[in-house]
Amino acid sequence: MKTRLADTADNADAAEAGAPAVPRLTVVALRERVYAELGNTLRSGRFAPATTLTIRGLAASLGISTMPVREAVSRLVTEGALEMLPNRSLRVPVVSIAGLDELIDARIAIESHAAFRAAERMTRAQFSAIKTANEIYSRAVDSADVPAAVMANERMHFAIYRAAQSDLVISIIERLWLRSGPYIAAVMNRMQASPEALHDRGAMHHFNVLAALAKGDAEAASAALKADILDAASWYKKQIFDAT
């Protein structure tokens, strides 16, 4: 069964087969959509650390040709979201303690800054979007639906970051979250066994962030966002590394 990318891909396949070339914009648009699709998959933690992938396999799963997948994968390798192995297959990076600490430090620096900006600049509509995303997160937590909670958590965070009204900030955060995906995947199964971690940590920090944003308190919003990242990272490290 073809994915939503497949119809666009048919035009690209025709070009590869010797048919009249499609407009360049169509090819570029397909490549960007493939990159976005793979990026979403990585950010959501659907690929566990050390998972091996192939360009052909990814293309088959998306229902498209290998050309746009190869180009999208090349970008992801450059950004550190995937690793190219000597046999030309791909691997989702394995997260080390040092690597995780470095990633968390970078996330805190830019994401707490984004929360600060959001408190100063967000519109009513943007605050409403943040609240709605958190309500979805809360329902997922209450029902112990960890995959849904992970997706809703990302949705809420990026609603905050978009409210910062900075394309540069968003682009940096997106790249950091691409590299965060593997350690999110590493703990999803453990969260299934202990959903109270979502209640005790995520829900509390989200409430604090929302309260600060509602008051327009930029310092408090920044501090609450930092606490959210730090507390989650502490739990992640305990689950991943202390259990090994």
Secondary structure as the mmCIF struct_conf table of DSSP 4:
data_model
#
loop_
_struct_conf.conf_type_id
_struct_conf.id
_struct_conf.beg_label_comp_id
_struct_conf.beg_label_asym_id
_struct_conf.beg_label_seq_id
_struct_conf.end_label_comp_id
_struct_conf.end_label_asym_id
_struct_conf.end_label_seq_id
TURN_TY1_P TURN_TY1_P1 ARG A 4 LEU A 5
HELX_RH_AL_P HELX_RH_AL_P1 ALA A 6 GLU A 16
TURN_TY1_P TURN_TY1_P2 ALA A 17 GLY A 18
BEND BEND1 ALA A 19 ALA A 19
HELX_LH_PP_P HELX_LH_PP_P1 PRO A 20 PRO A 23
HELX_RH_AL_P HELX_RH_AL_P2 ARG A 24 ARG A 43
TURN_TY1_P TURN_TY1_P3 SER A 44 GLY A 45
BEND BEND2 PHE A 47 PHE A 47
TURN_TY1_P TURN_TY1_P4 PRO A 49 ALA A 50
STRN STRN1 THR A 52 LEU A 53
HELX_RH_AL_P HELX_RH_AL_P3 ILE A 55 LEU A 62
TURN_TY1_P TURN_TY1_P5 GLY A 63 GLY A 63
BEND BEND3 ILE A 64 ILE A 64
HELX_RH_AL_P HELX_RH_AL_P4 THR A 66 THR A 78
TURN_TY1_P TURN_TY1_P6 GLU A 79 GLY A 80
BEND BEND4 ALA A 81 LEU A 82
STRN STRN2 GLU A 83 MET A 84
TURN_TY1_P TURN_TY1_P7 PRO A 86 ASN A 87
BEND BEND5 ARG A 88 ARG A 88
STRN STRN3 LEU A 90 ARG A 91
HELX_LH_PP_P HELX_LH_PP_P2 VAL A 92 SER A 96
HELX_RH_AL_P HELX_RH_AL_P5 ILE A 97 ARG A 121
HELX_RH_AL_P HELX_RH_AL_P6 ARG A 124 ASP A 142
TURN_TY1_P TURN_TY1_P8 SER A 143 ALA A 144
HELX_RH_AL_P HELX_RH_AL_P7 VAL A 146 ALA A 163
TURN_TY1_P TURN_TY1_P9 ALA A 164 ALA A 164
HELX_RH_AL_P HELX_RH_AL_P8 ASP A 167 ALA A 193
TURN_TY1_P TURN_TY1_P10 PRO A 195 PRO A 195
HELX_RH_AL_P HELX_RH_AL_P9 GLU A 196 ALA A 197
HELX_RH_PI_P HELX_RH_PI_P1 LEU A 198 ALA A 203
HELX_RH_AL_P HELX_RH_AL_P10 MET A 204 LYS A 215
TURN_TY1_P TURN_TY1_P11 GLY A 216 GLY A 216
HELX_RH_AL_P HELX_RH_AL_P11 ALA A 218 PHE A 241
TURN_TY1_P TURN_TY1_P12 ASP A 242 ALA A 243
#
